[in-house]
């Protein structure tokens, strides 16, 4: 089993990036295209989000582009941090006052998405474009501590 652990970890990291990326793409698409940034900004304003138009653009673009980059495994540390900040804003400005459960508008989903984005951003695994680029530049050990 031990000899298969690196492969299992790599596949699980990829699966996590793919699932998380799809969720972020869907939410970014909703804000940008389905509802539109104007409606998203109006909604953010009603929820008390500061600078609602800027916040709506940030959330829509970070979620959409960040989700695509998660799927590709590109710029993972930056994307993970930006998505974490996006979810931290949703947590602080919208959900924390509603308790834990998302059915009541609570923070459970944004907490899990934000922390997962941060984790995947810094442990995206070897099945990523970041890893491929680093390997071609001779820096695999930087992204894969197990290779050190």
N, CA and C of each residue as an Amber inpcrd file, in Angstrom:
protein
   444
   0.8250000  -1.1980000   0.0000000   0.0000000   0.0000000   0.0000000
   0.8650000   1.2570000   0.0000000   1.9600000   1.2560000   0.7730000
   2.8130000   2.4340000   0.8810000   3.3550000   2.8820000  -0.4670000
   3.6740000   1.9330000  -1.3210000   4.2370000   2.3180000  -2.6120000
   3.1920000   2.9540000  -3.5280000   1.9300000   2.7270000  -3.2530000
   0.8500000   3.3160000  -4.0550000   0.3630000   4.6500000  -3.4970000
   0.8130000   4.9940000  -2.2980000   0.3440000   6.2110000  -1.6420000
   0.5780000   7.4780000  -2.4590000   1.7480000   7.6750000  -3.0660000
   1.9320000   8.8910000  -3.8860000   0.9380000   8.9780000  -5.0470000
   0.6450000   7.8580000  -5.6880000  -0.3150000   7.8490000  -6.7940000
  -1.7210000   8.1410000  -6.2890000  -2.0870000   7.5390000  -5.1670000
  -3.4090000   7.7800000  -4.5860000  -3.5550000   9.2520000  -4.2140000
  -2.5280000   9.8200000  -3.5770000  -2.5690000  11.2380000  -3.2060000
  -2.6870000  12.1420000  -4.4340000  -1.9500000  11.8070000  -5.4800000
  -1.9930000  12.6090000  -6.7040000  -3.3830000  12.5840000  -7.3290000
  -3.9950000  11.4130000  -7.3830000  -5.3290000  11.2790000  -7.9710000
  -6.3680000  11.9800000  -7.1010000  -6.2450000  11.8530000  -5.7840000
  -7.1880000  12.5350000  -4.8890000  -7.0540000  14.0550000  -4.9770000
  -5.8300000  14.5440000  -5.0870000  -5.6310000  15.9880000  -5.2480000
  -6.2540000  16.4650000  -6.5520000  -6.0750000  15.7130000  -7.6100000
  -6.6820000  16.0630000  -8.8970000  -8.2030000  16.0590000  -8.7940000
  -8.7730000  15.0160000  -8.2060000 -10.2270000  14.9260000  -8.0710000
 -10.7720000  16.0940000  -7.2420000 -10.0590000  16.4430000  -6.1930000
 -10.4850000  17.5680000  -5.3560000 -10.4230000  18.8720000  -6.1390000
  -9.3320000  19.0830000  -6.8760000  -9.2190000  20.2990000  -7.7020000
 -10.3360000  20.3690000  -8.7270000 -10.6460000  19.2510000  -9.3670000
 -11.6950000  19.2300000 -10.3940000 -13.0640000  19.5540000  -9.7870000
 -13.4010000  18.8960000  -8.6990000 -14.6950000  19.1390000  -8.0600000
 -14.8250000  20.5610000  -7.5550000 -13.8080000  21.0350000  -6.8850000
 -13.8080000  22.3970000  -6.3590000 -13.8520000  23.4110000  -7.5020000
 -13.0850000  23.1530000  -8.5390000 -13.0650000  24.0470000  -9.6940000
 -14.4240000  24.1600000 -10.3500000 -15.1270000  23.0470000 -10.4980000
 -16.4560000  23.0600000 -11.1070000 -17.4240000  23.9020000 -10.2720000
 -17.3660000  23.7560000  -8.9500000 -18.2550000  24.5350000  -8.0790000
 -17.9590000  26.0270000  -8.2190000 -16.6730000  26.4020000  -8.2150000
 -16.3340000  27.8200000  -8.3510000 -16.7000000  28.3610000  -9.7300000
 -16.4650000  27.5970000 -10.7810000 -16.8500000  28.0390000 -12.1250000
 -18.3570000  28.2840000 -12.1820000 -19.1370000  27.3670000 -11.6310000
 -20.6030000  27.5180000 -11.6520000 -21.0310000  28.7930000 -10.9270000
 -20.4410000  29.0580000  -9.7670000 -20.8240000  30.2550000  -9.0050000
 -20.3420000  31.5370000  -9.6890000 -19.1510000  31.4950000 -10.2670000
 -18.6560000  32.6590000 -11.0020000 -19.4930000  32.9340000 -12.2390000
 -19.8540000  31.8800000 -12.9620000 -20.6910000  32.0090000 -14.1540000
 -22.0490000  32.6050000 -13.7780000 -22.6050000  32.1260000 -12.6730000
 -23.8880000  32.6360000 -12.2090000 -23.8150000  34.1420000 -11.9510000
 -22.7570000  34.5830000 -11.2650000 -22.6120000  36.0050000 -10.9420000
 -22.3540000  36.8530000 -12.1880000 -21.5690000  36.3220000 -13.1080000
 -21.1550000  37.0860000 -14.2810000 -22.1830000  37.0570000 -15.4070000
 -22.7500000  35.8800000 -15.6760000 -23.5840000  35.7070000 -16.8660000
 -25.0590000  35.4760000 -16.5330000 -25.3450000  34.4790000 -15.7140000
 -26.7400000  34.1150000 -15.4450000 -27.4990000  35.2710000 -14.7950000
 -26.9870000  35.7480000 -13.6580000 -27.6330000  36.8730000 -12.9690000
 -27.1310000  38.2080000 -13.5090000 -25.8600000  38.2500000 -13.8830000
 -25.2240000  39.4890000 -14.3270000 -24.5810000  40.2080000 -13.1590000
 -23.5300000  40.9320000 -13.4340000 -22.7910000  41.6250000 -12.3840000
 -23.6470000  42.7070000 -11.7320000 -24.4940000  43.3660000 -12.5140000
 -25.3630000  44.4000000 -11.9510000 -26.2930000  43.8430000 -10.8870000
 -26.9590000  42.7470000 -11.1930000 -27.8640000  42.1230000 -10.2270000
 -27.0870000  41.5740000  -9.0300000 -25.9070000  41.0220000  -9.2990000
 -25.0730000  40.5220000  -8.2060000 -24.6700000  41.6670000  -7.2910000
 -24.2770000  42.7930000  -7.8590000 -23.8880000  43.9640000  -7.0640000
 -25.0760000  44.4810000  -6.2510000 -26.2430000  44.4980000  -6.8520000
 -27.4420000  44.9290000  -6.1250000 -27.7080000  44.0000000  -4.9380000
 -27.6030000  42.7120000  -5.1830000 -27.7810000  41.7340000  -4.1090000
 -26.7410000  41.9100000  -3.0140000 -25.4810000  42.1180000  -3.4290000
 -24.4140000  42.3460000  -2.4500000 -24.7090000  43.5980000  -1.6240000
 -25.2140000  44.6330000  -2.2790000 -25.5490000  45.8710000  -1.5680000
 -26.6170000  45.6420000  -0.5170000 -27.6500000  44.8790000  -0.8610000
 -28.7170000  44.5690000   0.0920000 -28.2080000  43.7360000   1.2620000
 -27.1620000  42.9600000   1.0180000 -26.5880000  42.1260000   2.0780000
 -25.5700000  42.8810000   2.9340000 -25.2630000  44.1140000   2.5460000
 -24.3160000  44.9140000   3.3220000 -22.8550000  44.6990000   2.9570000
 -22.6140000  44.0950000   1.7970000 -21.2400000  43.8900000   1.3420000
 -20.6650000  45.2520000   0.9450000 -19.4830000  45.6130000   1.4670000
 -18.8980000  46.9060000   1.0970000 -18.5200000  46.9490000  -0.3890000
 -18.5690000  48.1460000  -0.9590000 -18.2320000  48.3580000  -2.3770000
 -18.8590000  47.2530000  -3.2290000 -20.1920000  47.1790000  -3.2520000
 -20.8490000  46.0270000  -3.8650000 -20.5240000  45.7890000  -5.3390000
 -20.3270000  46.8400000  -6.1150000 -20.0150000  46.6260000  -7.5340000
 -18.6160000  46.0500000  -7.6950000 -17.6460000  46.6090000  -6.9970000
 -16.2760000  46.0770000  -7.0490000 -16.2500000  44.6600000  -6.4900000
 -16.9630000  44.4460000  -5.3920000 -17.0160000  43.1130000  -4.7780000
 -17.6520000  42.0940000  -5.7150000 -18.6960000  42.5180000  -6.4360000
 -19.3560000  41.6040000  -7.3750000 -18.4230000  41.2190000  -8.5190000
 -17.7190000  42.2130000  -9.0670000 -16.7470000  41.9090000 -10.1300000
 -15.6500000  40.9940000  -9.6150000 -15.1210000  41.3010000  -8.4230000
 -14.0650000  40.4660000  -7.8410000 -14.5520000  39.0300000  -7.6820000
 -15.7070000  38.8580000  -7.0340000 -16.2200000  37.5180000  -6.7760000
 -16.4780000  36.7720000  -8.0880000 -17.1200000  37.4320000  -9.0470000
 -17.4450000  36.7690000 -10.3080000 -16.1890000  36.3240000 -11.0510000
 -15.2300000  37.2250000 -11.1790000 -14.0160000  36.8940000 -11.9380000
 -13.1180000  35.9060000 -11.2070000 -12.9510000  36.0990000  -9.9140000
 -12.0930000  35.1770000  -9.1520000 -12.6940000  33.7790000  -9.1410000
 -13.9970000  33.6950000  -8.9660000 -14.6270000  32.3770000  -8.9460000
 -14.5920000  31.7110000 -10.3180000 -14.9050000  32.4580000 -11.3670000
 -14.9200000  31.8650000 -12.7070000 -13.5100000  31.5110000 -13.1830000
 -12.6390000  32.4920000 -13.2160000 -11.2750000  32.2480000 -13.6930000
 -10.5160000  31.3560000 -12.7180000 -10.6970000  31.6060000 -11.4240000
 -10.0360000  30.7730000 -10.4180000 -10.4670000  29.3250000 -10.5140000
 -11.7500000  29.0890000 -10.7650000 -12.2250000  27.7190000 -10.9240000
 -11.5910000  27.0330000 -12.1180000 -11.4710000  27.7510000 -13.2200000
 -10.8160000  27.1890000 -14.4160000  -9.3520000  26.8750000 -14.1090000
  -8.6790000  27.7930000 -13.4160000  -7.2740000  27.5750000 -13.0810000
  -7.0920000  26.4290000 -12.0830000  -8.0420000  26.2540000 -11.1660000
  -7.9920000  25.0900000 -10.2710000  -8.0620000  23.8040000 -11.0790000
  -8.9800000  23.7600000 -12.0180000  -9.1420000  22.5670000 -12.8520000
  -7.8460000  22.2720000 -13.6100000  -7.2320000  23.3090000 -14.1480000
  -5.9870000  23.1340000 -14.9020000  -4.7880000  22.9020000 -13.9910000
  -4.8960000  23.3430000 -12.7590000  -3.7580000  23.2270000 -11.8510000
  -2.6950000  24.2670000 -12.1420000  -3.1240000  25.4760000 -12.4550000
  -2.2010000  26.5390000 -12.8480000  -2.2980000  27.7150000 -11.8820000
  -1.1390000  28.2070000 -11.4450000  -1.0550000  29.3350000 -10.4970000
  -1.7800000  29.0080000  -9.2010000  -1.6650000  27.7820000  -8.7570000
  -2.4640000  27.3000000  -7.6380000  -2.3110000  28.0910000  -6.3440000
  -1.1030000  28.4520000  -5.9000000  -1.0270000  29.2100000  -4.6470000
  -1.7560000  30.5560000  -4.7170000  -1.6140000  31.2510000  -5.8240000
  -2.2850000  32.5470000  -5.9930000  -3.7970000  32.3510000  -6.0620000
  -4.2340000  31.3970000  -6.8520000  -5.6640000  31.1260000  -7.0090000
  -6.2670000  30.6860000  -5.6780000  -5.5810000  29.8000000  -4.9720000
  -6.0870000  29.3440000  -3.6770000  -6.2520000  30.4940000  -2.7020000
  -5.2770000  31.3900000  -2.6570000  -5.3540000  32.5440000  -1.7560000
  -6.4830000  33.4880000  -2.1560000  -6.6350000  33.7580000  -3.4500000
  -7.6990000  34.6630000  -3.9060000  -9.0910000  34.0800000  -3.6410000
  -9.2500000  32.7930000  -3.8840000 -10.5420000  32.1600000  -3.6130000
 -10.8230000  32.1130000  -2.1120000  -9.7770000  31.8820000  -1.3170000
  -9.9480000  31.9220000   0.1380000 -10.4150000  33.3040000   0.5860000
  -9.8090000  34.3500000   0.0510000 -10.2170000  35.7210000   0.4000000
 -11.6580000  35.9970000  -0.0340000 -12.0340000  35.4930000  -1.1930000
 -13.3990000  35.6250000  -1.6800000 -14.3760000  34.9870000  -0.6920000
 -14.0730000  33.7710000  -0.2610000 -14.9430000  33.0710000   0.6780000
 -14.8800000  33.6900000   2.0720000 -13.7320000  34.2390000   2.4550000
 -13.6280000  34.9270000   3.7480000 -14.5470000  36.1440000   3.7650000
 -14.6210000  36.8650000   2.6490000 -15.5390000  37.9940000   2.5460000
 -16.9860000  37.5520000   2.6640000 -17.3330000  36.4710000   1.9680000
 -18.7000000  35.9420000   2.0610000 -19.0060000  35.5040000   3.4930000
 -18.0330000  34.8860000   4.1230000 -18.1870000  34.4490000   5.5180000
 -18.4590000  35.6410000   6.4300000 -17.5840000  36.6470000   6.3660000
 -17.6680000  37.7880000   7.2830000 -18.8560000  38.7080000   7.0210000
 -19.1060000  39.0090000   5.7600000 -20.1110000  40.0230000   5.4410000
 -21.5250000  39.4740000   5.2540000 -21.6490000  38.1580000   5.0100000
 -22.9720000  37.6270000   4.6830000 -23.4020000  36.4850000   5.6110000
 -22.5650000  35.4970000   5.8150000 -23.0160000  34.2420000   6.3990000
 -22.7900000  34.0490000   7.8970000 -21.7850000  34.6620000   8.4830000
 -21.4310000  34.3470000   9.8690000 -22.5720000  34.6230000  10.8450000
 -23.3650000  35.6250000  10.5890000 -24.4520000  35.9810000  11.5100000
 -25.6320000  35.0090000  11.4460000 -25.6070000  34.0780000  10.4860000
 -26.7060000  33.1340000  10.3220000 -26.4040000  31.7550000  10.8970000
 -25.2840000  31.6220000  11.5980000 -24.9400000  30.3260000  12.1770000
 -24.2440000  29.4150000  11.1810000 -24.2070000  28.1540000  11.5120000
 -23.4320000  27.1810000  10.7410000 -24.1520000  26.7110000   9.4780000
 -25.3970000  26.3480000   9.5760000 -26.0630000  25.5940000   8.5210000
 -26.4620000  26.4500000   7.3220000 -26.0820000  25.9670000   6.1380000
 -26.3390000  26.7270000   4.9090000 -27.8260000  26.8410000   4.6010000
 -28.6430000  25.8970000   5.0560000 -30.0790000  25.9730000   4.8110000
 -30.6890000  27.2270000   5.4430000 -30.0210000  27.7330000   6.4840000
 -30.4810000  28.9570000   7.1520000 -29.6230000  30.1530000   6.7500000
 -28.8600000  30.0150000   5.6580000 -27.9800000  31.0950000   5.2170000
 -26.6480000  31.1140000   5.9390000 -26.3420000  30.0300000   6.6350000
 -25.1230000  29.9540000   7.4410000 -23.8590000  29.7810000   6.6370000
 -22.7580000  29.6260000   7.3490000 -21.4270000  29.7210000   6.7570000
 -20.7740000  28.4060000   6.3760000 -21.4190000  27.2660000   6.5630000
 -20.7370000  25.9940000   6.3580000 -20.1540000  25.8430000   4.9470000
 -20.8880000  26.2140000   3.9210000 -20.4010000  26.0400000   2.5500000
 -19.2200000  26.9610000   2.2520000 -19.3300000  28.2390000   2.6090000
 -18.2250000  29.1530000   2.2940000 -16.9890000  28.8160000   3.1200000
 -17.1750000  28.3100000   4.3270000 -16.0350000  27.8930000   5.1450000
 -15.2940000  26.7340000   4.4840000 -16.0450000  25.7210000   4.0770000
 -15.4290000  24.5420000   3.4450000 -14.7980000  24.9060000   2.1060000
 -15.4930000  25.6940000   1.2880000 -14.9360000  26.0910000  -0.0080000
 -13.6640000  26.9200000   0.1580000 -13.6720000  27.8560000   1.0840000
 -12.4990000  28.7050000   1.2950000 -11.2970000  27.9160000   1.7820000
 -11.5080000  27.0620000   2.7690000 -10.3910000  26.2720000   3.2960000
  -9.9030000  25.2430000   2.2790000 -10.8280000  24.6490000   1.5390000
 -10.4320000  23.6870000   0.5020000  -9.6250000  24.3800000  -0.5930000
 -10.0320000  25.5790000  -0.9810000  -9.2880000  26.3240000  -2.0030000
  -7.8870000  26.6380000  -1.5250000  -7.7580000  27.0120000  -0.2650000
  -6.4430000  27.3140000   0.2910000  -5.5710000  26.0580000   0.3330000
  -6.1360000  24.9570000   0.7890000  -5.3870000  23.7010000   0.8470000
  -4.9520000  23.2450000  -0.5410000  -5.8760000  23.2340000  -1.4770000
  -5.5680000  22.7970000  -2.8470000  -4.5640000  23.7500000  -3.4910000
  -4.6780000  25.0290000  -3.1530000  -3.7440000  26.0030000  -3.7050000
  -2.3020000  25.7280000  -3.3230000  -2.1110000  25.1700000  -2.1440000
  -0.7470000  24.9260000  -1.6860000  -0.3700000  23.4530000  -1.6730000
  -1.2990000  22.5780000  -2.0640000  -1.0070000  21.1470000  -2.1370000
  -1.7490000  20.5410000  -3.3190000  -1.6310000  21.1900000  -4.4680000
  -2.3970000  20.8020000  -5.6440000  -2.0110000  19.4980000  -6.2920000
  -0.8570000  18.9760000  -5.9260000  -0.4590000  17.6770000  -6.4320000
   0.3210000  17.7060000  -7.7290000   0.9070000  16.5610000  -8.0440000
   1.7600000  16.4700000  -9.2280000   1.0030000  16.4060000 -10.5510000
  -0.2930000  16.1790000 -10.5210000  -1.0690000  16.1380000 -11.7610000
  -1.6510000  17.5230000 -12.0400000  -0.7500000  18.4900000 -12.2090000
  -1.1550000  19.8760000 -12.4270000  -0.1880000  20.5360000 -13.4060000
  -0.6510000  21.6030000 -14.0320000   0.2390000  22.3560000 -14.9210000
   1.3670000  23.0130000 -14.1260000   1.0910000  23.4650000 -12.9110000
   2.1410000  24.0310000 -12.0630000   3.2880000  23.0340000 -11.8940000
   2.9410000  21.8010000 -11.5970000   3.9520000  20.7670000 -11.3840000
   4.7310000  20.4930000 -12.6700000   4.0190000  20.4170000 -13.7820000
   4.6700000  20.1730000 -15.0760000   5.6470000  21.2950000 -15.4090000
   5.2250000  22.5360000 -15.2150000   6.0930000  23.6900000 -15.4950000
   7.3100000  23.6800000 -14.5840000   7.0750000  23.4320000 -13.2950000
   8.1920000  23.3960000 -12.3420000   9.1660000  22.2730000 -12.6860000
   8.6350000  21.1310000 -13.0820000   9.5020000  19.9950000 -13.4290000
  10.3690000  20.3170000 -14.6420000   9.7740000  20.9850000 -15.6060000
  10.5480000  21.3640000 -16.8030000  11.6160000  22.3870000 -16.4720000
  11.3820000  23.1680000 -15.4400000  12.3760000  24.1550000 -15.0020000
  13.3180000  23.5860000 -13.9500000  13.1290000  22.3140000 -13.6150000
  14.0010000  21.6610000 -12.6510000  13.7090000  22.0150000 -11.2060000
  12.4400000  22.3910000 -10.9200000  12.0780000  22.8010000  -9.5540000
  10.9640000  21.9370000  -8.9720000  10.9210000  20.6710000  -9.2780000
   9.8620000  19.8030000  -8.7850000   9.8140000  19.7830000  -7.2720000
  10.9570000  19.7860000  -6.6180000  10.9970000  19.6820000  -5.1540000
  10.2680000  20.8560000  -4.4830000  10.1850000  21.9760000  -5.1400000
   9.5080000  23.1350000  -4.5550000   8.0200000  22.8600000  -4.4110000
   7.4220000  22.2100000  -5.4040000   5.9920000  21.9450000  -5.3720000
   5.6510000  20.5840000  -4.7720000   6.6020000  19.6920000  -4.6940000
   6.3680000  18.3620000  -4.1890000   7.3970000  18.0350000  -3.1150000
   7.0970000  18.3710000  -1.8560000   8.0650000  18.1390000  -0.7860000
   8.5070000  16.6960000  -0.6850000   7.6460000  15.7440000  -1.0880000
   8.0120000  14.3340000  -1.0150000   9.1620000  14.0070000  -1.9660000
   9.3330000  14.8100000  -3.0190000  10.3980000  14.5640000  -3.9800000
  11.7440000  15.0930000  -3.4760000  11.7130000  15.8890000  -2.4290000
  12.9510000  16.4800000  -1.8980000  13.8180000  15.4540000  -1.2010000
